[in-house]
Amino acid sequence: MMSRAWYIIRRLGAAWLSSVSRFINAAFLGGSTSESISARSYREPWPRAVKIINAALWVFGKDHCRTAWRVEVEDARKTLARNDLLK
């Protein structure tokens, strides 16, 4: 039971951090609410930002920015696929 609770806490924490990143990207960096700072840093590219973010978030993986970008692209593809089914 405790492992399920820990899983939920981790998922909600990750979602909250992602929301904060998206807010900062949109409100202060002129980006989109659909994109995290990590993903945008990889896409732009902002090599200095990528180095700093990857170093700070090493616990989430070796190449966090690239992974964040790939996850967001895959989520967008899923959304487009769902929308095509609605037509």
PyMOL Python script that loads the backbone (N, CA, C, O; Angstrom):
from pymol import cmd

cmd.read_pdbstr("""\
ATOM      1  N   MET A   1       0.822  -1.199   0.000  1.00  0.00           N
ATOM      2  CA  MET A   1       0.000   0.000   0.000  1.00  0.00           C
ATOM      3  C   MET A   1       0.864   1.260   0.000  1.00  0.00           C
ATOM      4  O   MET A   1       0.540   2.250  -0.656  1.00  0.00           O
ATOM      5  N   MET A   2       1.949   1.208   0.733  1.00  0.00           N
ATOM      6  CA  MET A   2       2.814   2.377   0.799  1.00  0.00           C
ATOM      7  C   MET A   2       3.450   2.684  -0.547  1.00  0.00           C
ATOM      8  O   MET A   2       3.638   3.853  -0.885  1.00  0.00           O
ATOM      9  N   SER A   3       3.786   1.656  -1.321  1.00  0.00           N
ATOM     10  CA  SER A   3       4.401   1.900  -2.619  1.00  0.00           C
ATOM     11  C   SER A   3       3.430   2.605  -3.569  1.00  0.00           C
ATOM     12  O   SER A   3       3.856   3.433  -4.374  1.00  0.00           O
ATOM     13  N   ARG A   4       2.152   2.295  -3.492  1.00  0.00           N
ATOM     14  CA  ARG A   4       1.146   2.981  -4.314  1.00  0.00           C
ATOM     15  C   ARG A   4       1.047   4.455  -3.927  1.00  0.00           C
ATOM     16  O   ARG A   4       0.958   5.326  -4.793  1.00  0.00           O
ATOM     17  N   ALA A   5       1.062   4.728  -2.635  1.00  0.00           N
ATOM     18  CA  ALA A   5       1.011   6.109  -2.156  1.00  0.00           C
ATOM     19  C   ALA A   5       2.250   6.880  -2.632  1.00  0.00           C
ATOM     20  O   ALA A   5       2.142   8.026  -3.068  1.00  0.00           O
ATOM     21  N   TRP A   6       3.413   6.251  -2.547  1.00  0.00           N
ATOM     22  CA  TRP A   6       4.646   6.897  -2.994  1.00  0.00           C
ATOM     23  C   TRP A   6       4.597   7.167  -4.499  1.00  0.00           C
ATOM     24  O   TRP A   6       5.051   8.219  -4.949  1.00  0.00           O
ATOM     25  N   TYR A   7       4.061   6.244  -5.270  1.00  0.00           N
ATOM     26  CA  TYR A   7       3.912   6.425  -6.713  1.00  0.00           C
ATOM     27  C   TYR A   7       3.026   7.637  -7.013  1.00  0.00           C
ATOM     28  O   TYR A   7       3.355   8.452  -7.875  1.00  0.00           O
ATOM     29  N   ILE A   8       1.919   7.750  -6.308  1.00  0.00           N
ATOM     30  CA  ILE A   8       1.001   8.872  -6.516  1.00  0.00           C
ATOM     31  C   ILE A   8       1.669  10.192  -6.159  1.00  0.00           C
ATOM     32  O   ILE A   8       1.538  11.175  -6.889  1.00  0.00           O
ATOM     33  N   ILE A   9       2.379  10.216  -5.045  1.00  0.00           N
ATOM     34  CA  ILE A   9       3.080  11.433  -4.629  1.00  0.00           C
ATOM     35  C   ILE A   9       4.117  11.830  -5.678  1.00  0.00           C
ATOM     36  O   ILE A   9       4.231  13.006  -6.021  1.00  0.00           O
ATOM     37  N   ARG A  10       4.868  10.863  -6.184  1.00  0.00           N
ATOM     38  CA  ARG A  10       5.875  11.153  -7.210  1.00  0.00           C
ATOM     39  C   ARG A  10       5.238  11.686  -8.487  1.00  0.00           C
ATOM     40  O   ARG A  10       5.736  12.646  -9.075  1.00  0.00           O
ATOM     41  N   ARG A  11       4.143  11.072  -8.919  1.00  0.00           N
ATOM     42  CA  ARG A  11       3.467  11.516 -10.143  1.00  0.00           C
ATOM     43  C   ARG A  11       2.910  12.930  -9.994  1.00  0.00           C
ATOM     44  O   ARG A  11       3.070  13.760 -10.889  1.00  0.00           O
ATOM     45  N   LEU A  12       2.260  13.202  -8.873  1.00  0.00           N
ATOM     46  CA  LEU A  12       1.708  14.533  -8.641  1.00  0.00           C
ATOM     47  C   LEU A  12       2.810  15.579  -8.496  1.00  0.00           C
ATOM     48  O   LEU A  12       2.670  16.709  -8.964  1.00  0.00           O
ATOM     49  N   GLY A  13       3.901  15.194  -7.846  1.00  0.00           N
ATOM     50  CA  GLY A  13       5.037  16.109  -7.717  1.00  0.00           C
ATOM     51  C   GLY A  13       5.634  16.450  -9.072  1.00  0.00           C
ATOM     52  O   GLY A  13       5.940  17.610  -9.350  1.00  0.00           O
ATOM     53  N   ALA A  14       5.798  15.444  -9.910  1.00  0.00           N
ATOM     54  CA  ALA A  14       6.333  15.670 -11.257  1.00  0.00           C
ATOM     55  C   ALA A  14       5.384  16.551 -12.070  1.00  0.00           C
ATOM     56  O   ALA A  14       5.835  17.435 -12.799  1.00  0.00           O
ATOM     57  N   ALA A  15       4.093  16.322 -11.954  1.00  0.00           N
ATOM     58  CA  ALA A  15       3.104  17.134 -12.679  1.00  0.00           C
ATOM     59  C   ALA A  15       3.142  18.585 -12.196  1.00  0.00           C
ATOM     60  O   ALA A  15       3.017  19.512 -12.996  1.00  0.00           O
ATOM     61  N   TRP A  16       3.314  18.778 -10.891  1.00  0.00           N
ATOM     62  CA  TRP A  16       3.379  20.131 -10.333  1.00  0.00           C
ATOM     63  C   TRP A  16       4.630  20.847 -10.845  1.00  0.00           C
ATOM     64  O   TRP A  16       4.558  22.000 -11.270  1.00  0.00           O
ATOM     65  N   LEU A  17       5.772  20.164 -10.806  1.00  0.00           N
ATOM     66  CA  LEU A  17       7.014  20.778 -11.294  1.00  0.00           C
ATOM     67  C   LEU A  17       6.918  21.110 -12.779  1.00  0.00           C
ATOM     68  O   LEU A  17       7.397  22.158 -13.213  1.00  0.00           O
ATOM     69  N   SER A  18       6.313  20.239 -13.547  1.00  0.00           N
ATOM     70  CA  SER A  18       6.116  20.500 -14.968  1.00  0.00           C
ATOM     71  C   SER A  18       5.231  21.725 -15.180  1.00  0.00           C
ATOM     72  O   SER A  18       5.488  22.541 -16.065  1.00  0.00           O
ATOM     73  N   SER A  19       4.194  21.846 -14.368  1.00  0.00           N
ATOM     74  CA  SER A  19       3.300  23.006 -14.469  1.00  0.00           C
ATOM     75  C   SER A  19       4.033  24.304 -14.147  1.00  0.00           C
ATOM     76  O   SER A  19       3.822  25.319 -14.811  1.00  0.00           O
ATOM     77  N   VAL A  20       4.883  24.276 -13.144  1.00  0.00           N
ATOM     78  CA  VAL A  20       5.671  25.455 -12.786  1.00  0.00           C
ATOM     79  C   VAL A  20       6.606  25.821 -13.943  1.00  0.00           C
ATOM     80  O   VAL A  20       6.735  26.995 -14.290  1.00  0.00           O
ATOM     81  N   SER A  21       7.254  24.822 -14.535  1.00  0.00           N
ATOM     82  CA  SER A  21       8.150  25.057 -15.660  1.00  0.00           C
ATOM     83  C   SER A  21       7.394  25.655 -16.845  1.00  0.00           C
ATOM     84  O   SER A  21       7.885  26.584 -17.487  1.00  0.00           O
ATOM     85  N   ARG A  22       6.233  25.143 -17.133  1.00  0.00           N
ATOM     86  CA  ARG A  22       5.416  25.661 -18.240  1.00  0.00           C
ATOM     87  C   ARG A  22       4.947  27.085 -17.972  1.00  0.00           C
ATOM     88  O   ARG A  22       4.904  27.914 -18.881  1.00  0.00           O
ATOM     89  N   PHE A  23       4.595  27.364 -16.717  1.00  0.00           N
ATOM     90  CA  PHE A  23       4.180  28.720 -16.335  1.00  0.00           C
ATOM     91  C   PHE A  23       5.326  29.705 -16.542  1.00  0.00           C
ATOM     92  O   PHE A  23       5.141  30.765 -17.140  1.00  0.00           O
ATOM     93  N   ILE A  24       6.512  29.352 -16.046  1.00  0.00           N
ATOM     94  CA  ILE A  24       7.669  30.241 -16.194  1.00  0.00           C
ATOM     95  C   ILE A  24       7.996  30.430 -17.669  1.00  0.00           C
ATOM     96  O   ILE A  24       8.305  31.543 -18.094  1.00  0.00           O
ATOM     97  N   ASN A  25       7.931  29.365 -18.452  1.00  0.00           N
ATOM     98  CA  ASN A  25       8.193  29.461 -19.881  1.00  0.00           C
ATOM     99  C   ASN A  25       7.240  30.440 -20.552  1.00  0.00           C
ATOM    100  O   ASN A  25       7.661  31.254 -21.375  1.00  0.00           O
ATOM    101  N   ALA A  26       5.971  30.366 -20.207  1.00  0.00           N
ATOM    102  CA  ALA A  26       4.976  31.230 -20.848  1.00  0.00           C
ATOM    103  C   ALA A  26       4.994  32.654 -20.278  1.00  0.00           C
ATOM    104  O   ALA A  26       4.981  33.628 -21.031  1.00  0.00           O
ATOM    105  N   ALA A  27       5.025  32.769 -18.964  1.00  0.00           N
ATOM    106  CA  ALA A  27       4.882  34.080 -18.331  1.00  0.00           C
ATOM    107  C   ALA A  27       6.133  34.950 -18.430  1.00  0.00           C
ATOM    108  O   ALA A  27       6.033  36.167 -18.589  1.00  0.00           O
ATOM    109  N   PHE A  28       7.296  34.339 -18.338  1.00  0.00           N
ATOM    110  CA  PHE A  28       8.520  35.131 -18.263  1.00  0.00           C
ATOM    111  C   PHE A  28       9.446  34.993 -19.474  1.00  0.00           C
ATOM    112  O   PHE A  28      10.274  35.868 -19.724  1.00  0.00           O
ATOM    113  N   LEU A  29       9.310  33.911 -20.215  1.00  0.00           N
ATOM    114  CA  LEU A  29      10.204  33.682 -21.353  1.00  0.00           C
ATOM    115  C   LEU A  29       9.496  33.812 -22.699  1.00  0.00           C
ATOM    116  O   LEU A  29      10.111  33.611 -23.747  1.00  0.00           O
ATOM    117  N   GLY A  30       8.202  34.147 -22.674  1.00  0.00           N
ATOM    118  CA  GLY A  30       7.460  34.355 -23.910  1.00  0.00           C
ATOM    119  C   GLY A  30       7.171  33.093 -24.697  1.00  0.00           C
ATOM    120  O   GLY A  30       6.907  33.153 -25.898  1.00  0.00           O
ATOM    121  N   GLY A  31       7.220  31.947 -24.027  1.00  0.00           N
ATOM    122  CA  GLY A  31       6.970  30.676 -24.697  1.00  0.00           C
ATOM    123  C   GLY A  31       5.527  30.230 -24.566  1.00  0.00           C
ATOM    124  O   GLY A  31       4.633  31.026 -24.278  1.00  0.00           O
ATOM    125  N   SER A  32       5.324  28.955 -24.782  1.00  0.00           N
ATOM    126  CA  SER A  32       4.002  28.356 -24.761  1.00  0.00           C
ATOM    127  C   SER A  32       3.753  27.622 -23.444  1.00  0.00           C
ATOM    128  O   SER A  32       4.681  27.093 -22.833  1.00  0.00           O
ATOM    129  N   THR A  33       2.509  27.596 -23.020  1.00  0.00           N
ATOM    130  CA  THR A  33       2.153  26.810 -21.836  1.00  0.00           C
ATOM    131  C   THR A  33       2.186  25.317 -22.139  1.00  0.00           C
ATOM    132  O   THR A  33       2.092  24.496 -21.226  1.00  0.00           O
ATOM    133  N   SER A  34       2.318  24.963 -23.406  1.00  0.00           N
ATOM    134  CA  SER A  34       2.367  23.560 -23.812  1.00  0.00           C
ATOM    135  C   SER A  34       3.783  23.001 -23.819  1.00  0.00           C
ATOM    136  O   SER A  34       3.995  21.849 -24.198  1.00  0.00           O
ATOM    137  N   GLU A  35       4.754  23.813 -23.400  1.00  0.00           N
ATOM    138  CA  GLU A  35       6.149  23.391 -23.486  1.00  0.00           C
ATOM    139  C   GLU A  35       6.901  23.772 -22.216  1.00  0.00           C
ATOM    140  O   GLU A  35       6.816  24.906 -21.742  1.00  0.00           O
ATOM    141  N   SER A  36       7.627  22.819 -21.682  1.00  0.00           N
ATOM    142  CA  SER A  36       8.444  23.086 -20.496  1.00  0.00           C
ATOM    143  C   SER A  36       9.719  23.823 -20.899  1.00  0.00           C
ATOM    144  O   SER A  36      10.086  23.854 -22.074  1.00  0.00           O
ATOM    145  N   ILE A  37      10.376  24.405 -19.925  1.00  0.00           N
ATOM    146  CA  ILE A  37      11.646  25.078 -20.194  1.00  0.00           C
ATOM    147  C   ILE A  37      12.675  24.075 -20.706  1.00  0.00           C
ATOM    148  O   ILE A  37      13.460  24.389 -21.601  1.00  0.00           O
ATOM    149  N   SER A  38      12.672  22.879 -20.142  1.00  0.00           N
ATOM    150  CA  SER A  38      13.632  21.849 -20.570  1.00  0.00           C
ATOM    151  C   SER A  38      13.455  21.520 -22.050  1.00  0.00           C
ATOM    152  O   SER A  38      14.426  21.514 -22.807  1.00  0.00           O
ATOM    153  N   ALA A  39      12.223  21.247 -22.460  1.00  0.00           N
ATOM    154  CA  ALA A  39      11.956  20.897 -23.855  1.00  0.00           C
ATOM    155  C   ALA A  39      12.273  22.067 -24.781  1.00  0.00           C
ATOM    156  O   ALA A  39      12.824  21.872 -25.864  1.00  0.00           O
ATOM    157  N   ARG A  40      11.930  23.267 -24.362  1.00  0.00           N
ATOM    158  CA  ARG A  40      12.203  24.436 -25.193  1.00  0.00           C
ATOM    159  C   ARG A  40      13.709  24.662 -25.338  1.00  0.00           C
ATOM    160  O   ARG A  40      14.186  25.024 -26.413  1.00  0.00           O
ATOM    161  N   SER A  41      14.442  24.450 -24.266  1.00  0.00           N
ATOM    162  CA  SER A  41      15.897  24.612 -24.312  1.00  0.00           C
ATOM    163  C   SER A  41      16.513  23.654 -25.320  1.00  0.00           C
ATOM    164  O   SER A  41      17.456  24.014 -26.024  1.00  0.00           O
ATOM    165  N   TYR A  42      15.991  22.448 -25.391  1.00  0.00           N
ATOM    166  CA  TYR A  42      16.486  21.475 -26.362  1.00  0.00           C
ATOM    167  C   TYR A  42      16.069  21.865 -27.784  1.00  0.00           C
ATOM    168  O   TYR A  42      16.870  21.767 -28.713  1.00  0.00           O
ATOM    169  N   ARG A  43      14.828  22.304 -27.955  1.00  0.00           N
ATOM    170  CA  ARG A  43      14.301  22.610 -29.283  1.00  0.00           C
ATOM    171  C   ARG A  43      14.915  23.867 -29.887  1.00  0.00           C
ATOM    172  O   ARG A  43      15.129  23.907 -31.099  1.00  0.00           O
ATOM    173  N   GLU A  44      15.202  24.882 -29.101  1.00  0.00           N
ATOM    174  CA  GLU A  44      15.611  26.197 -29.634  1.00  0.00           C
ATOM    175  C   GLU A  44      16.863  26.169 -30.520  1.00  0.00           C
ATOM    176  O   GLU A  44      16.726  26.750 -31.597  1.00  0.00           O
ATOM    177  N   PRO A  45      17.977  25.646 -30.297  1.00  0.00           N
ATOM    178  CA  PRO A  45      18.568  25.127 -29.068  1.00  0.00           C
ATOM    179  C   PRO A  45      19.245  26.227 -28.250  1.00  0.00           C
ATOM    180  O   PRO A  45      19.769  27.204 -28.785  1.00  0.00           O
ATOM    181  N   TRP A  46      19.211  26.028 -26.948  1.00  0.00           N
ATOM    182  CA  TRP A  46      19.916  26.901 -26.010  1.00  0.00           C
ATOM    183  C   TRP A  46      20.961  26.036 -25.308  1.00  0.00           C
ATOM    184  O   TRP A  46      20.682  25.502 -24.235  1.00  0.00           O
ATOM    185  N   PRO A  47      22.155  25.882 -25.883  1.00  0.00           N
ATOM    186  CA  PRO A  47      23.134  24.933 -25.348  1.00  0.00           C
ATOM    187  C   PRO A  47      23.526  25.207 -23.892  1.00  0.00           C
ATOM    188  O   PRO A  47      23.705  24.268 -23.116  1.00  0.00           O
ATOM    189  N   ARG A  48      23.659  26.459 -23.522  1.00  0.00           N
ATOM    190  CA  ARG A  48      24.034  26.772 -22.132  1.00  0.00           C
ATOM    191  C   ARG A  48      22.924  26.344 -21.178  1.00  0.00           C
ATOM    192  O   ARG A  48      23.190  25.754 -20.131  1.00  0.00           O
ATOM    193  N   ALA A  49      21.688  26.642 -21.542  1.00  0.00           N
ATOM    194  CA  ALA A  49      20.548  26.254 -20.697  1.00  0.00           C
ATOM    195  C   ALA A  49      20.443  24.733 -20.604  1.00  0.00           C
ATOM    196  O   ALA A  49      20.173  24.190 -19.533  1.00  0.00           O
ATOM    197  N   VAL A  50      20.657  24.051 -21.722  1.00  0.00           N
ATOM    198  CA  VAL A  50      20.598  22.580 -21.730  1.00  0.00           C
ATOM    199  C   VAL A  50      21.636  22.007 -20.768  1.00  0.00           C
ATOM    200  O   VAL A  50      21.330  21.098 -19.996  1.00  0.00           O
ATOM    201  N   LYS A  51      22.857  22.530 -20.811  1.00  0.00           N
ATOM    202  CA  LYS A  51      23.913  22.052 -19.904  1.00  0.00           C
ATOM    203  C   LYS A  51      23.533  22.267 -18.450  1.00  0.00           C
ATOM    204  O   LYS A  51      23.693  21.372 -17.620  1.00  0.00           O
ATOM    205  N   ILE A  52      23.031  23.450 -18.145  1.00  0.00           N
ATOM    206  CA  ILE A  52      22.673  23.777 -16.754  1.00  0.00           C
ATOM    207  C   ILE A  52      21.515  22.904 -16.281  1.00  0.00           C
ATOM    208  O   ILE A  52      21.567  22.339 -15.189  1.00  0.00           O
ATOM    209  N   ILE A  53      20.480  22.794 -17.096  1.00  0.00           N
ATOM    210  CA  ILE A  53      19.302  21.999 -16.711  1.00  0.00           C
ATOM    211  C   ILE A  53      19.672  20.525 -16.568  1.00  0.00           C
ATOM    212  O   ILE A  53      19.285  19.879 -15.593  1.00  0.00           O
ATOM    213  N   ASN A  54      20.416  19.993 -17.528  1.00  0.00           N
ATOM    214  CA  ASN A  54      20.812  18.587 -17.450  1.00  0.00           C
ATOM    215  C   ASN A  54      21.661  18.318 -16.207  1.00  0.00           C
ATOM    216  O   ASN A  54      21.513  17.278 -15.566  1.00  0.00           O
ATOM    217  N   ALA A  55      22.548  19.253 -15.869  1.00  0.00           N
ATOM    218  CA  ALA A  55      23.390  19.081 -14.678  1.00  0.00           C
ATOM    219  C   ALA A  55      22.547  19.150 -13.405  1.00  0.00           C
ATOM    220  O   ALA A  55      22.764  18.381 -12.468  1.00  0.00           O
ATOM    221  N   ALA A  56      21.582  20.077 -13.375  1.00  0.00           N
ATOM    222  CA  ALA A  56      20.750  20.248 -12.180  1.00  0.00           C
ATOM    223  C   ALA A  56      19.766  19.095 -12.000  1.00  0.00           C
ATOM    224  O   ALA A  56      19.451  18.709 -10.874  1.00  0.00           O
ATOM    225  N   LEU A  57      19.289  18.554 -13.104  1.00  0.00           N
ATOM    226  CA  LEU A  57      18.261  17.505 -13.046  1.00  0.00           C
ATOM    227  C   LEU A  57      18.819  16.143 -13.435  1.00  0.00           C
ATOM    228  O   LEU A  57      18.089  15.315 -13.981  1.00  0.00           O
ATOM    229  N   TRP A  58      20.088  15.896 -13.168  1.00  0.00           N
ATOM    230  CA  TRP A  58      20.738  14.633 -13.523  1.00  0.00           C
ATOM    231  C   TRP A  58      20.007  13.432 -12.944  1.00  0.00           C
ATOM    232  O   TRP A  58      20.049  12.340 -13.511  1.00  0.00           O
ATOM    233  N   VAL A  59      19.335  13.634 -11.812  1.00  0.00           N
ATOM    234  CA  VAL A  59      18.638  12.529 -11.168  1.00  0.00           C
ATOM    235  C   VAL A  59      17.495  11.988 -12.046  1.00  0.00           C
ATOM    236  O   VAL A  59      17.088  10.837 -11.885  1.00  0.00           O
ATOM    237  N   PHE A  60      16.982  12.800 -12.961  1.00  0.00           N
ATOM    238  CA  PHE A  60      15.897  12.380 -13.845  1.00  0.00           C
ATOM    239  C   PHE A  60      16.406  11.738 -15.124  1.00  0.00           C
ATOM    240  O   PHE A  60      15.604  11.311 -15.955  1.00  0.00           O
ATOM    241  N   GLY A  61      17.701  11.662 -15.299  1.00  0.00           N
ATOM    242  CA  GLY A  61      18.262  11.034 -16.489  1.00  0.00           C
ATOM    243  C   GLY A  61      19.433  11.827 -17.032  1.00  0.00           C
ATOM    244  O   GLY A  61      19.605  13.005 -16.720  1.00  0.00           O
ATOM    245  N   LYS A  62      20.233  11.165 -17.847  1.00  0.00           N
ATOM    246  CA  LYS A  62      21.451  11.765 -18.373  1.00  0.00           C
ATOM    247  C   LYS A  62      21.171  12.966 -19.274  1.00  0.00           C
ATOM    248  O   LYS A  62      21.877  13.972 -19.198  1.00  0.00           O
ATOM    249  N   ASP A  63      20.172  12.875 -20.108  1.00  0.00           N
ATOM    250  CA  ASP A  63      19.860  13.933 -21.076  1.00  0.00           C
ATOM    251  C   ASP A  63      18.409  14.383 -20.872  1.00  0.00           C
ATOM    252  O   ASP A  63      17.544  14.132 -21.711  1.00  0.00           O
ATOM    253  N   HIS A  64      18.167  15.039 -19.758  1.00  0.00           N
ATOM    254  CA  HIS A  64      16.805  15.407 -19.356  1.00  0.00           C
ATOM    255  C   HIS A  64      16.098  16.261 -20.410  1.00  0.00           C
ATOM    256  O   HIS A  64      14.934  16.016 -20.725  1.00  0.00           O
ATOM    257  N   CYS A  65      16.789  17.252 -20.950  1.00  0.00           N
ATOM    258  CA  CYS A  65      16.135  18.171 -21.895  1.00  0.00           C
ATOM    259  C   CYS A  65      15.652  17.445 -23.149  1.00  0.00           C
ATOM    260  O   CYS A  65      14.536  17.674 -23.616  1.00  0.00           O
ATOM    261  N   ARG A  66      16.491  16.577 -23.685  1.00  0.00           N
ATOM    262  CA  ARG A  66      16.097  15.821 -24.876  1.00  0.00           C
ATOM    263  C   ARG A  66      14.925  14.892 -24.557  1.00  0.00           C
ATOM    264  O   ARG A  66      13.986  14.772 -25.344  1.00  0.00           O
ATOM    265  N   THR A  67      14.988  14.244 -23.408  1.00  0.00           N
ATOM    266  CA  THR A  67      13.902  13.354 -22.998  1.00  0.00           C
ATOM    267  C   THR A  67      12.607  14.130 -22.818  1.00  0.00           C
ATOM    268  O   THR A  67      11.546  13.669 -23.238  1.00  0.00           O
ATOM    269  N   ALA A  68      12.682  15.306 -22.196  1.00  0.00           N
ATOM    270  CA  ALA A  68      11.485  16.138 -21.998  1.00  0.00           C
ATOM    271  C   ALA A  68      10.884  16.524 -23.343  1.00  0.00           C
ATOM    272  O   ALA A  68       9.665  16.489 -23.514  1.00  0.00           O
ATOM    273  N   TRP A  69      11.730  16.891 -24.293  1.00  0.00           N
ATOM    274  CA  TRP A  69      11.246  17.259 -25.624  1.00  0.00           C
ATOM    275  C   TRP A  69      10.559  16.074 -26.300  1.00  0.00           C
ATOM    276  O   TRP A  69       9.481  16.220 -26.876  1.00  0.00           O
ATOM    277  N   ARG A  70      11.195  14.889 -26.226  1.00  0.00           N
ATOM    278  CA  ARG A  70      10.615  13.694 -26.856  1.00  0.00           C
ATOM    279  C   ARG A  70       9.271  13.324 -26.232  1.00  0.00           C
ATOM    280  O   ARG A  70       8.344  12.936 -26.944  1.00  0.00           O
ATOM    281  N   VAL A  71       9.160  13.440 -24.921  1.00  0.00           N
ATOM    282  CA  VAL A  71       7.895  13.140 -24.237  1.00  0.00           C
ATOM    283  C   VAL A  71       6.813  14.112 -24.686  1.00  0.00           C
ATOM    284  O   VAL A  71       5.678  13.703 -24.932  1.00  0.00           O
ATOM    285  N   GLU A  72       7.149  15.385 -24.797  1.00  0.00           N
ATOM    286  CA  GLU A  72       6.157  16.374 -25.222  1.00  0.00           C
ATOM    287  C   GLU A  72       5.738  16.161 -26.674  1.00  0.00           C
ATOM    288  O   GLU A  72       4.567  16.335 -27.010  1.00  0.00           O
ATOM    289  N   VAL A  73       6.671  15.790 -27.528  1.00  0.00           N
ATOM    290  CA  VAL A  73       6.334  15.489 -28.930  1.00  0.00           C
ATOM    291  C   VAL A  73       5.400  14.286 -28.988  1.00  0.00           C
ATOM    292  O   VAL A  73       4.411  14.300 -29.721  1.00  0.00           O
ATOM    293  N   GLU A  74       5.710  13.248 -28.219  1.00  0.00           N
ATOM    294  CA  GLU A  74       4.859  12.053 -28.205  1.00  0.00           C
ATOM    295  C   GLU A  74       3.463  12.369 -27.661  1.00  0.00           C
ATOM    296  O   GLU A  74       2.465  11.872 -28.181  1.00  0.00           O
ATOM    297  N   ASP A  75       3.396  13.194 -26.617  1.00  0.00           N
ATOM    298  CA  ASP A  75       2.088  13.602 -26.082  1.00  0.00           C
ATOM    299  C   ASP A  75       1.290  14.374 -27.129  1.00  0.00           C
ATOM    300  O   ASP A  75       0.079  14.188 -27.250  1.00  0.00           O
ATOM    301  N   ALA A  76       1.968  15.244 -27.890  1.00  0.00           N
ATOM    302  CA  ALA A  76       1.289  16.000 -28.949  1.00  0.00           C
ATOM    303  C   ALA A  76       0.770  15.067 -30.038  1.00  0.00           C
ATOM    304  O   ALA A  76      -0.334  15.257 -30.549  1.00  0.00           O
ATOM    305  N   ARG A  77       1.562  14.065 -30.390  1.00  0.00           N
ATOM    306  CA  ARG A  77       1.114  13.088 -31.395  1.00  0.00           C
ATOM    307  C   ARG A  77      -0.125  12.336 -30.922  1.00  0.00           C
ATOM    308  O   ARG A  77      -1.055  12.107 -31.697  1.00  0.00           O
ATOM    309  N   LYS A  78      -0.132  11.955 -29.656  1.00  0.00           N
ATOM    310  CA  LYS A  78      -1.302  11.254 -29.103  1.00  0.00           C
ATOM    311  C   LYS A  78      -2.535  12.144 -29.136  1.00  0.00           C
ATOM    312  O   LYS A  78      -3.630  11.683 -29.458  1.00  0.00           O
ATOM    313  N   THR A  79      -2.359  13.416 -28.802  1.00  0.00           N
ATOM    314  CA  THR A  79      -3.480  14.358 -28.839  1.00  0.00           C
ATOM    315  C   THR A  79      -4.008  14.507 -30.258  1.00  0.00           C
ATOM    316  O   THR A  79      -5.221  14.501 -30.473  1.00  0.00           O
ATOM    317  N   LEU A  80      -3.113  14.640 -31.223  1.00  0.00           N
ATOM    318  CA  LEU A  80      -3.544  14.762 -32.622  1.00  0.00           C
ATOM    319  C   LEU A  80      -4.269  13.508 -33.084  1.00  0.00           C
ATOM    320  O   LEU A  80      -5.273  13.594 -33.792  1.00  0.00           O
ATOM    321  N   ALA A  81      -3.770  12.352 -32.687  1.00  0.00           N
ATOM    322  CA  ALA A  81      -4.419  11.094 -33.063  1.00  0.00           C
ATOM    323  C   ALA A  81      -5.819  11.015 -32.470  1.00  0.00           C
ATOM    324  O   ALA A  81      -6.757  10.594 -33.146  1.00  0.00           O
ATOM    325  N   ARG A  82      -5.966  11.416 -31.213  1.00  0.00           N
ATOM    326  CA  ARG A  82      -7.306  11.405 -30.578  1.00  0.00           C
ATOM    327  C   ARG A  82      -8.243  12.366 -31.302  1.00  0.00           C
ATOM    328  O   ARG A  82      -9.413  12.049 -31.519  1.00  0.00           O
ATOM    329  N   ASN A  83      -7.739  13.530 -31.674  1.00  0.00           N
ATOM    330  CA  ASN A  83      -8.576  14.509 -32.345  1.00  0.00           C
ATOM    331  C   ASN A  83      -9.008  14.029 -33.733  1.00  0.00           C
ATOM    332  O   ASN A  83     -10.123  14.316 -34.169  1.00  0.00           O
ATOM    333  N   ASP A  84      -8.133  13.305 -34.421  1.00  0.00           N
ATOM    334  CA  ASP A  84      -8.504  12.748 -35.728  1.00  0.00           C
ATOM    335  C   ASP A  84      -9.626  11.719 -35.585  1.00  0.00           C
ATOM    336  O   ASP A  84     -10.455  11.569 -36.483  1.00  0.00           O
ATOM    337  N   LEU A  85      -9.648  11.022 -34.469  1.00  0.00           N
ATOM    338  CA  LEU A  85     -10.699  10.033 -34.228  1.00  0.00           C
ATOM    339  C   LEU A  85     -12.052  10.707 -33.976  1.00  0.00           C
ATOM    340  O   LEU A  85     -13.104  10.109 -34.204  1.00  0.00           O
ATOM    341  N   LEU A  86     -12.013  11.953 -33.506  1.00  0.00           N
ATOM    342  CA  LEU A  86     -13.260  12.651 -33.191  1.00  0.00           C
ATOM    343  C   LEU A  86     -13.948  13.214 -34.437  1.00  0.00           C
ATOM    344  O   LEU A  86     -15.140  13.518 -34.390  1.00  0.00           O
ATOM    345  N   LYS A  87     -13.238  13.355 -35.524  1.00  0.00           N
ATOM    346  CA  LYS A  87     -13.802  13.971 -36.736  1.00  0.00           C
ATOM    347  C   LYS A  87     -14.724  13.047 -37.467  1.00  0.00           C
ATOM    348  O   LYS A  87     -15.276  13.418 -38.503  1.00  0.00           O
TER     349      LYS A  87
END
""", "prot")
cmd.dss("prot")
cmd.show_as("cartoon", "prot")
cmd.util.cbc("prot")
cmd.orient("prot")
